[in-house]
Amino acid sequence: MYCPQCTHRITYVIDSRELKEGQSIRRRRECEKCHFRFTTFERIEAKNLIVIKKDGTRETYNRDKVKAGIWKACEKRKVTENHVDTVINQLEEKWQNQGGEIPSVVIGEDVMEALKELDEVAYIRFASVYRQFKDIETFKKELQKLLE
C-alpha cells in the first residue's frame, strides 16, 4: 500500500476494525518513512453486475453512481456515510442474489424503498427525480402515500 503523502511503498497496519456487519474492514495505517497516518477500507468484491437500462442497453454496475444519487437526495439531511454504505451494501447483496443482470428499474425502486426507511425527505427528493414528477398533483399523491 503506497503512502498518499510521500508515495513510499511500505506502510504498516496500526489498527483494524470490522464495519457494517462484517461487510468491510477499516484499517489505520502508518507510513514507515514519513509516519503519515491514513485510513483504508477493504470490502468484499461483488460479482460484476450488469444493469439493464430502460432502453435495453447494458452497462456494468457502478456503485459510485448509486451512491451519488443517494447522497444527492440526502443533501443537508442527518444521514451519515455509514448509513449510506450500509444501505448500498444491503442492496448490492440483494441484487447479487437475484442473478448477474438487474434492470435499472429494480435498482431505482429498491433505492427508493431503502430511502423511505432511512429518511422520508430524501425519499421524496429521490422519487421526484426518479419518477419525474410533472406537476404538483403527482407530488401530492406520492406524499399522501407516505403519510398513510
C-alpha positions as CSV (number, residue, x, y, z in Angstrom):
1,M,0.0,0.0,0.0
2,Y,1.5,3.3,-1.1
3,C,1.6,6.3,1.3
4,P,-0.7,9.0,0.0
5,Q,1.7,11.6,1.4
6,C,5.1,10.6,0.2
7,T,4.3,7.5,-2.0
8,H,6.7,5.3,-0.1
9,R,5.8,1.6,-0.6
10,I,6.0,0.3,2.9
11,T,3.1,1.1,5.3
12,Y,2.1,-0.7,8.5
13,V,-1.4,-1.5,9.8
14,I,-1.8,0.1,13.2
15,D,-5.4,-0.9,13.8
16,S,-8.2,-2.9,12.1
17,R,-11.9,-2.8,12.8
18,E,-14.8,-4.7,11.3
19,L,-17.5,-2.5,9.9
20,K,-21.0,-2.9,8.6
21,E,-21.9,-6.3,9.9
22,G,-18.6,-7.8,8.6
23,Q,-19.0,-6.4,5.1
24,S,-15.9,-4.4,5.3
25,I,-12.7,-3.7,7.4
26,R,-11.4,-0.2,8.3
27,R,-7.6,-0.1,8.7
28,R,-5.5,2.7,10.1
29,R,-2.0,2.7,8.5
30,E,1.2,4.5,9.1
31,C,4.0,5.2,6.6
32,E,7.4,3.7,7.5
33,K,9.2,6.7,6.0
34,C,7.2,9.9,6.8
35,H,5.0,8.5,9.6
36,F,1.8,9.9,7.9
37,R,-1.3,8.1,9.1
38,F,-4.2,7.3,6.9
39,T,-7.3,5.1,6.7
40,T,-8.1,2.4,4.1
41,F,-11.2,0.3,3.7
42,E,-11.4,-3.3,2.5
43,R,-14.6,-4.9,1.4
44,I,-15.7,-8.0,-0.5
45,E,-15.6,-7.5,-4.2
46,A,-19.0,-8.2,-5.6
47,K,-19.5,-10.2,-8.8
48,N,-19.9,-8.0,-11.8
49,L,-23.5,-6.9,-12.0
50,I,-24.8,-5.9,-15.3
51,V,-27.5,-3.2,-15.3
52,I,-30.2,-3.4,-18.0
53,K,-31.2,0.2,-18.8
54,K,-34.8,1.2,-19.8
55,D,-33.8,1.3,-23.5
56,G,-32.5,-2.3,-23.3
57,T,-28.8,-1.4,-23.3
58,R,-26.5,-3.0,-20.8
59,E,-23.7,-1.5,-18.7
60,T,-21.6,-2.5,-15.8
61,Y,-23.0,-1.7,-12.4
62,N,-21.3,1.3,-10.8
63,R,-21.6,1.6,-7.0
64,D,-20.4,5.2,-7.2
65,K,-23.3,6.2,-9.4
66,V,-25.8,4.7,-6.9
67,K,-24.0,6.4,-4.0
68,A,-24.0,9.8,-5.7
69,G,-27.8,9.5,-6.3
70,I,-28.4,8.7,-2.7
71,W,-26.2,11.5,-1.5
72,K,-27.9,14.0,-3.7
73,A,-31.2,13.0,-2.2
74,C,-29.8,13.1,1.4
75,E,-28.1,16.5,0.9
76,K,-28.4,18.6,4.2
77,R,-30.1,15.7,6.0
78,K,-28.8,13.9,9.1
79,V,-27.6,10.9,7.2
80,T,-24.1,9.6,7.7
81,E,-21.6,7.9,5.4
82,N,-22.1,4.8,7.4
83,H,-25.9,4.9,6.8
84,V,-25.4,5.2,3.1
85,D,-22.8,2.5,2.9
86,T,-25.0,0.1,4.9
87,V,-27.9,0.8,2.6
88,I,-25.8,0.2,-0.5
89,N,-24.2,-3.0,0.9
90,Q,-27.7,-4.4,1.7
91,L,-29.0,-3.5,-1.8
92,E,-26.0,-5.0,-3.5
93,E,-26.3,-8.2,-1.6
94,K,-30.0,-8.4,-2.6
95,W,-29.1,-7.7,-6.3
96,Q,-26.3,-10.3,-6.3
97,N,-28.8,-12.9,-5.1
98,Q,-31.1,-12.0,-8.0
99,G,-28.5,-13.0,-10.6
100,G,-25.9,-11.3,-12.8
101,E,-28.2,-8.9,-14.5
102,I,-30.5,-6.4,-12.9
103,P,-32.9,-4.0,-14.5
104,S,-32.3,-0.3,-13.7
105,V,-36.0,0.0,-12.7
106,V,-35.4,-2.5,-9.9
107,I,-32.4,-0.6,-8.7
108,G,-34.4,2.7,-8.7
109,E,-37.3,1.2,-6.9
110,D,-35.1,-0.6,-4.3
111,V,-33.2,2.6,-3.6
112,M,-36.5,4.5,-3.1
113,E,-37.7,1.8,-0.6
114,A,-34.4,2.0,1.3
115,L,-34.6,5.8,1.4
116,K,-38.2,5.6,2.7
117,E,-36.8,3.8,5.7
118,L,-33.7,6.0,6.1
119,D,-35.1,9.5,5.6
120,E,-38.5,10.5,4.3
121,V,-37.4,13.8,2.9
122,A,-34.6,12.0,1.0
123,Y,-37.1,9.5,-0.3
124,I,-39.4,12.3,-1.7
125,R,-36.4,14.0,-3.3
126,F,-35.2,10.8,-4.9
127,A,-38.7,9.9,-6.0
128,S,-39.4,13.3,-7.5
129,V,-36.4,12.9,-9.8
130,Y,-36.7,9.2,-10.4
131,R,-40.4,9.2,-11.2
132,Q,-40.1,12.5,-13.0
133,F,-43.0,14.3,-11.2
134,K,-44.6,16.5,-13.8
135,D,-46.8,18.6,-11.6
136,I,-47.8,19.3,-8.0
137,E,-50.6,16.7,-8.1
138,T,-48.2,13.8,-8.8
139,F,-46.1,15.1,-5.9
140,K,-49.1,15.3,-3.6
141,K,-50.1,11.8,-4.4
142,E,-46.7,10.4,-3.5
143,L,-46.6,12.5,-0.3
144,Q,-50.1,11.2,0.6
145,K,-48.9,7.6,0.1
146,L,-46.0,8.3,2.5
147,L,-48.3,9.8,5.1
148,E,-50.6,6.8,5.1
